[in-house]
Amino acid sequence: MRTLNPENVAAPECGAYILVLRQARTRADVRVGALGTVCFPRGFYCYVGSARKGLPARLARHLRRSGKRLRWHVDYLRQATQPVGVLAWAGQEADECALSRAVGGLAQWSVPGFGCSDCRCSSHLHYFRADPTGRLRASLGADLL
């Protein structure tokens, strides 16, 4: 497993991304804002997001575990997980929702309502038993950051 350093994140200025997170405990019960308490079993979680500007700063923020105000659903989840990898697609045309549907189609299941309060998707967080980074990169053709 590769350790990611927020200061070393090099990414395009805008685009969509997948943040791959590992939850190593048997289970983690996490209070996730308005969603309430969510049980996250051991495994890997892929959070799909986007940034219309400042993508490197957004990714660095997501990779940081502490020292930030809890704003997005993924901020709460980061308290119980470790980053494994980031996959990114450059450009304004990168479609976060289409990407989330593609990841969801490969996942074992998705966390209802997670990370999608600003769209009509059912979820932007998807669960995998094993590390999906290589499989996602091969299937979706992203740049590994």
Secondary structure, 3 states (H helix, E strand, C coil): CCCCCHHHCCCCCCEEEEEEEEEEEEEEEEECHHHCEEEEEEEEEEEEEEECCCHHHHHHHHHCCCCCCCCCHHHHHHCCCEEEEEEEEECCCCCHHHHHHHHHHHCCEECCCCCCCCCCCCCCEEEECCCCHHHHHHHHCCEEC
